[in-house]
């Protein structure tokens, strides 16, 4: 029987994975308190004790701006820990599922990025995630690497929940309108992870790198405006109206880390491999807002 180990169980994707993988065999889900990727020796000991046949790593250092001044920690969690996991998996013939990011690209392209496009991270976080991809591939283990983008869920800390909260408090919002990508739900990521593991175990999906992002594209401003529209459609009474979600350039909202201006991922390879069609980004946004509209506090 398969023994699935989920790392990062308390994050957006980790929470959804516990649902989507619940029927995949024995499942052990660990958070940072039980499996800290910043402690490489302890991580190896945990893997040796549990002896999983599938390791799904949803843990990561995701503080993009903080990483600019905390490079060592970002590198240890996003790259060195992945190397540790990969070496263990190679020695035990386990499968590793790992998540990466659209921030491995520089954003200078104007059509969706494929798996074959050259990487060129513009910030420490993106470089550390790319180094993790490389380390996992070089380990020689069975692996599925999923690059995704703009992850959100109805739980956890993310852009959607932040915008919903601010929309209830303010009469005007300003959001950058010159960065483009595809908001992708943790629910979709988890569901396609489960399907991909099933396909891989039946030799229907080879080890490798796949882009996993919703279809369509928008800006952060477009994302925020759609969220407010859906709040109203679901009977909420936000203080801000859609026409008061104002567009600003990134130069008006400077951050320590450079973000790619365009980072939409082309998921054609994964769609072909699994014989599926990616839903439009608005689909899961509508669902998340509808679910959150039932609660008083966002």
N, C-alpha and C positions, 0 to 999 in steps of 0.2 A: 504494500500500500504506500502511496505517496505521502510524504511528510513535508508539508509546506511551511516554511518559516517566513513570516512577514516582518520586516524591519521598518520601524517608523509607523507603528500602528496608530498613533494619535494624530497624525497629519491628515490633510484632506484626502489624499489618495489612499493612505494606509487605512483610514476608517472605512472607505468604500471597498477596499480589497477584502476586508474581513467578511463583508456581505457576499461579494462576487465569488470568492474562493471557498466559501463555507462548505460546498459540496465536493471539493476537490480531494478529499482524503483527510488525514489528520492535519490540523492547522494550529500552529503556534504563532501568536502575534506578540511582538515585543516592542516596547517604547524605549525612549532614551535611558530611562532609569535601569532597564534590564539589559540593554544592548547599546552602548554609547559608541558610535563610530569614531569618536575622538580618542578612544582608548583601544589601540590596535591589539595589544596583547589580550585584553579582556574579551574583545570581539572574537578573536581566534578561539579562545577557550570556550566561549558560548557556542560557537559553531561546532566544535568538537564534541561538546556535551549533548547537543540536540541532534546532531547528525541528520540534517534535513536532506531530502532528495531534490527539493526545489527551494531556492532562496529568492524571495521577491523583495528587493530593496527600495522601499519608499522613503527612506531616511536621507536627508541631505542638509548641507549648509546652504540656506536660501536667502540669507540677509545680503542682498546684492550690493547695497551701498557700504555696509559694514565690512564686507570682504575686502574692500579697497585698502583698509588699514589693519586687517586681520587675515592676511594672506596665508599664514602658516596653518591656521585652524581650518580655513576653507579648503586648503590643499589636502590636509590630513583626512578630513571627512569626505570630501568629494572625489578624491583620487587615491590616496594611500589606503584608505579603508576598502575601496573597491578592489584594489590590487590584492589585499588580504582575502577578501571574499572570493575573488577569482581563483587564487591559488588553492584555497580549500576546495572549491568546487571542482577544479581540475583533478585534484588528488582523489576525490570521492565520486567523480562522475555525476555531480549534481548539476542541475540547470540553474542559471542565474538570470533573473529578470531585473532590469535596471532602467531607471528613468533619467533622461538627460533633457536638454533645453534648447530652445531656439536661439539662445544667447551665444551659442558657439559660432554664429554667423555675424558678419559686420553690418548687415542691413543695407548694403549698397545695391542689391539686386532689386528689380521691380517686378519680378515674377516669382511665384512660390519656390522655395528652396527644396531641392531633392536631396536624397542621401548621397548623391555623387558630387554635389557642389562643394567647392573648397571652403573649409572653415577658416575663420579669422576672428576670434573673440576680441571684443573691445573692452572687456572688463575682467577683473580677477575672478569673479564668480564664473563667467563663461569659460575662461581658461581652465579653471579647476574641474569643471564638469567635462570638458573635452579631454582632459588628462585622465579622468576616470573612465571614459569610453575606451580610450587607447589602452589603458591598463587592463581592462576587462578582456578586450580582444586579444591582447598579447598573452594573457594567462593560459589561453588554449582551452578554456572550459566551454561547455555548451552555454550559449547566452542569447538573450533577446534584449536589445537595447532600444528603448522607445524615446525618441525626442518628442517633446510636447511643448505647449506654449500657453501662457496666460491662464493658468489653472484656477478654477473657482469651484466652489461647492456651497451648499446651503448651511455648512458648518465650517468652523475654523476661521482663521484670519485671511481674508482675501478681498480683492477689489469690489466684488459684487456686494458683499456684506457691508463694507465700508461705505460705499455709495448709498446703499439703502439707509444706513444710519444717518449719514450726513444730510440726505434728502429730507429726512424728518425733522432736522434741526435748523437748516439754513434755507434762505429764500433764493440763494444763488450759488452755483457751483462752477468752478473753473477747472477744466480738464484738458490735458494736452491732446492736440489733434494732428500731430505730425509723426506719430509712431503707429505702424499698422501691423496687425496680426490676426489671429483667430482665437477668441476665448474658447477654452476647452474644459469641459466639466470633469471633475474627479470621477464622477459616476461612469462617464463614457470610457475614461482611461482604465478603470477597474474592470469594467465589463469586457473590454477588448483584450485586457491582460488575461482574463480567464479563458477566453476563446482561443487566444494565441498559445497558451500553455497546452490546451487540449489538442490543438493542431500540431504543435511541435512534438508532443509525446506520441503522436501517430504518424510521424515523419511526413507531415503535410506542410510543415513550415520550417525552413532551415534556420539555423542560428544566424544572427546578423543584426544589422541596424535598420530600424524602421521609423518613419515619421508618423506620429499619431496626433493629429489635430483636427478639430472640427472643420467643416467646409465653410466657404465664405470668408470674408475678412472685414475688419472694421478698424477704427482708431479707438484709443481709450475714450475719447470724447463720444464717439458713436456708441460705444459699449455703455457708458454712463447714461446717455440720453435714453437708450433703449430700456435700461433698468428702470428709470423713472416712469417711462411710458407704461411698462408692465406693472409697476406698483399701482398706478392709477387704474389700469384695467382690472386689477384684482381687488378693487374696493378700498385701497389704502388712500390716505390723504396727506401726501408729502407736502412739506412747506414750499418746496421748489417745484416749478412747472418745467416741462421739457424745454421750453424756449429760454429758460433761465439757466440751463446747463450750457455754459459758454466755452467756446473753443479758444485755447491759447497755444502758442508755440512752446516747444520744449525749452527754448532759451529763457522763457519766463518762469520756468520751474526747474532750475538747475539742481542736479544731483551729483554726488561724488562719482558714481559709476556711469559711464556712457551706455545708453541703451541703443540697440539697433533701430534705425528708422523704419525698416521693413523686415519683418521676420516671419512671414506666413510660410508654413510648412506644407509641402506637397505630400499628401498621404496616399498617392496612387498605388505605390508598391504594396502597402499594407492592405489596401482595399482589394487589390488583385489577389493577394495571397490568401485572404480570408473570404473572398467573394462577398464583400459587403459594400455599402455605400455610406460614407460618413454623413451624419446629420449636420444641418446648418447650425452655426454657433448659436443662433437665436433659440433653437429648440430647447436646449437644456437651460438656457437663461430663463425662458418662460416658466419652465418647470420649477426651477429653484426659487424664483420670486413668488410663484403661486404657493409654494410650500411655506415660505417665510412669512407671507402675508397673513397666515393664520395666527402668528404670534405677535404679541404686543411689543416685545423687545427684540431687536435684531442683533 
